[in-house]
Amino acid sequence: MKLLPISVLAAALLTCFAANATVITFDDLIQPGTYGPSSGSGFVDFGYVFSSNMDAVDVSPSGGGWSNGVGTGHSGKFAALNNYGGNMSMTQLGGGTFSVQDLWLNGWQGNQQTDTIVSLLNGNVVGSVTATFDQPWTNFVLNFGNIDTLQIISSNIFLVDDIQVNGTTNKIPEPGSLALVGIALAGMAALRKRKAA
């Protein structure tokens, strides 16, 4: 019987931690060169409701003025913009709790700013991250779990893209997860050694 290399088995184990994640990309909401879906009333994407000051915009070079100082979306052509300034709020359509692993931020037209990313449950703050960013896109690992609202508190205009929700992955695995992977790898190595003998 041919045995798989341990590196292949390790990669398979680690991908288990990334299962079931959804990445909100904003790429399915509008046509290139436009913004919407309805300016000034917020929108729903991937089952999440974004506050009324949020619009999806084409920030690619073909998007016209929206791309000034941006370049493009973190992935695809589109991103979400707090078009009228102020805070962004994101909740799950129909209510309920969710988790947010990470997201990407860009200062509108390359402006540097410092905002606060806040997670709430039943109106109470359960976590926050201070985010300083400009251009290009900057990733913020949040690992907010069991929340009902995500907010970006800002007095500036910003772009957000690729919000990863309801995943089981942590960009930096927890010690317990690493220990389990280590034990599994050690067991596979011992089994491989025994079968090879």
NORLIN-V435888 format. One record per residue. N is the residue number from 1. RES is the residue in one small letter. PHI is phi in radians with two decimals (none if undefined). PSI is psi in degrees with one decimal (none if undefined). Layout:
N,RES,PHI,PSI + N,RES,PHI,PSI
//
This chain:
1,m,none,130.4 + 2,k,-1.45,129.7 + 3,l,-1.71,142.9 + 4,l,-1.28,146.9 + 5,p,-1.08,147.9 + 6,i,-1.05,-34.5 + 7,s,-1.08,-36.7 + 8,v,-1.17,-43.2 + 9,l,-1.13,-39.3 + 10,a,-1.11,-43.1 + 11,a,-1.09,-39.7 + 12,a,-1.12,-41.2 + 13,l,-1.11,-44.8 + 14,l,-1.17,-31.5 + 15,t,-1.19,-21.9 + 16,c,-1.05,-31.5 + 17,f,-1.28,-17.1 + 18,a,-1.73,5.3 + 19,a,-1.20,153.3 + 20,n,1.23,8.7 + 21,a,-1.36,147.2 + 22,t,-2.01,135.8 + 23,v,-1.98,117.4 + 24,i,-1.43,110.6 + 25,t,-1.83,-16.8 + 26,f,1.15,10.1 + 27,d,-1.45,-7.3 + 28,d,-1.87,7.0 + 29,l,-1.61,-34.0 + 30,i,-2.43,170.2 + 31,q,-1.60,149.9 + 32,p,-0.93,142.0 + 33,g,1.46,4.8 + 34,t,-2.23,-179.4 + 35,y,-2.41,163.2 + 36,g,2.76,-155.6 + 37,p,-1.27,-29.5 + 38,s,-2.52,105.3 + 39,s,-0.97,130.4 + 40,g,1.50,6.0 + 41,s,-2.17,8.4 + 42,g,1.29,-173.8 + 43,f,-2.85,170.6 + 44,v,-2.08,133.0 + 45,d,-2.49,134.1 + 46,f,0.93,29.0 + 47,g,1.45,16.1 + 48,y,-2.11,138.2 + 49,v,-1.68,127.0 + 50,f,-1.88,140.2 + 51,s,-1.02,163.5 + 52,s,-1.13,-18.0 + 53,n,-1.51,3.2 + 54,m,-1.75,138.3 + 55,d,-2.30,149.6 + 56,a,-1.56,132.9 + 57,v,-2.34,151.4 + 58,d,-1.49,107.9 + 59,v,-1.82,15.6 + 60,s,-1.38,166.1 + 61,p,-0.96,-26.8 + 62,s,-1.46,1.4 + 63,g,-1.53,4.4 + 64,g,1.31,-141.4 + 65,g,-1.11,-20.0 + 66,w,-1.13,-24.8 + 67,s,-1.52,-5.1 + 68,n,-1.00,120.3 + 69,g,1.27,9.1 + 70,v,-1.93,-50.3 + 71,g,1.75,-62.1 + 72,t,-3.10,179.3 + 73,g,-1.21,165.3 + 74,h,-1.09,-42.3 + 75,s,-2.30,140.8 + 76,g,1.22,-164.5 + 77,k,-1.70,-13.1 + 78,f,-2.02,154.3 + 79,a,-2.61,173.6 + 80,a,-1.81,140.7 + 81,l,-2.21,133.1 + 82,n,-1.39,80.3 + 83,n,-1.02,-25.6 + 84,y,-2.01,19.2 + 85,g,1.29,-178.6 + 86,g,1.49,-174.1 + 87,n,-1.40,146.7 + 88,m,-1.71,136.4 + 89,s,-2.14,141.6 + 90,m,-2.33,126.8 + 91,t,-2.29,165.5 + 92,q,-1.46,135.4 + 93,l,-1.04,124.7 + 94,g,1.51,0.7 + 95,g,1.50,-173.9 + 96,g,1.79,172.0 + 97,t,-1.79,159.5 + 98,f,-2.68,176.4 + 99,s,-2.17,153.2 + 100,v,-2.24,118.9 + 101,q,-1.49,-48.0 + 102,d,-2.85,170.4 + 103,l,-2.73,170.8 + 104,w,-2.12,136.5 + 105,l,-2.18,151.2 + 106,n,-2.51,133.4 + 107,g,-1.26,132.0 + 108,w,-0.97,125.3 + 109,q,0.95,34.9 + 110,g,1.39,9.4 + 111,n,-1.26,132.8 + 112,q,-1.37,140.5 + 113,q,-2.71,163.3 + 114,t,-2.20,119.4 + 115,d,-2.13,174.4 + 116,t,-2.13,128.2 + 117,i,-1.72,123.5 + 118,v,-2.18,139.9 + 119,s,-1.95,141.3 + 120,l,-2.27,152.3 + 121,l,-2.41,120.6 + 122,n,0.94,38.5 + 123,g,1.44,-3.4 + 124,n,-1.78,135.4 + 125,v,-1.23,125.3 + 126,v,-1.99,-7.8 + 127,g,-3.00,153.3 + 128,s,-2.68,152.0 + 129,v,-2.37,130.8 + 130,t,-1.46,127.9 + 131,a,-2.11,115.3 + 132,t,-1.91,126.7 + 133,f,-2.75,164.4 + 134,d,-2.57,-115.7 + 135,q,-2.19,141.5 + 136,p,-1.40,-161.1 + 137,w,-1.09,138.9 + 138,t,-2.12,131.8 + 139,n,-1.56,137.3 + 140,f,-2.16,116.5 + 141,v,-1.44,122.6 + 142,l,-1.91,-47.7 + 143,n,0.90,46.0 + 144,f,-1.48,124.3 + 145,g,-2.10,152.1 + 146,n,0.95,57.4 + 147,i,-2.10,162.3 + 148,d,-2.06,-6.2 + 149,t,-2.58,135.4 + 150,l,-1.97,131.4 + 151,q,-2.22,145.9 + 152,i,-2.00,112.0 + 153,i,-1.55,117.7 + 154,s,-2.65,144.5 + 155,s,-1.83,9.5 + 156,n,-2.05,176.7 + 157,i,-1.76,131.6 + 158,f,-2.43,165.1 + 159,l,-2.02,143.2 + 160,v,-2.26,144.3 + 161,d,-2.61,159.9 + 162,d,0.87,61.7 + 163,i,-1.46,115.3 + 164,q,-1.58,119.3 + 165,v,-2.13,153.5 + 166,n,0.93,34.6 + 167,g,-1.70,163.6 + 168,t,-1.80,4.9 + 169,t,-1.55,146.1 + 170,n,-2.03,135.5 + 171,k,-1.05,-32.1 + 172,i,-2.01,106.2 + 173,p,-1.03,145.7 + 174,e,-1.17,152.4 + 175,p,-0.97,-38.7 + 176,g,-1.10,-40.6 + 177,s,-1.14,-42.8 + 178,l,-1.09,-38.8 + 179,a,-1.10,-43.4 + 180,l,-1.08,-43.2 + 181,v,-1.10,-42.1 + 182,g,-1.07,-43.5 + 183,i,-1.11,-43.0 + 184,a,-1.09,-42.5 + 185,l,-1.14,-40.6 + 186,a,-1.10,-41.5 + 187,g,-1.11,-41.9 + 188,m,-1.15,-38.7 + 189,a,-1.12,-42.4 + 190,a,-1.12,-42.9 + 191,l,-1.10,-42.2 + 192,r,-1.12,-43.3 + 193,k,-1.09,-41.6 + 194,r,-1.17,-41.9 + 195,k,-1.22,-30.5 + 196,a,-1.28,-24.9 + 197,a,-1.35,none
//
